[in-house]
């Protein structure tokens, strides 16, 4: 994981805005780049959305899995 990965902390964002922010951040990534998503619950539904919309075009690596915070590195291969 590059030390330069930006963090996107969505814990204080309204739920209706969260996925939009995440996908906007993802779309701005260059190849080989990623960001750290910080969330207050397991973002597994988000993984399924990425899998449906960007199959084979993203990486997903858990860094922390609760119990209060989840950190996932989302990247572009």
Secondary structure, 3 states (H helix, E strand, C coil): CCCCCEEEECCCCCHHHHHHHHHHHHHCCCCCCEEEEEECCCCHHHHHHHHHHCCCCCEEEEEEECCCCEEEEEECC
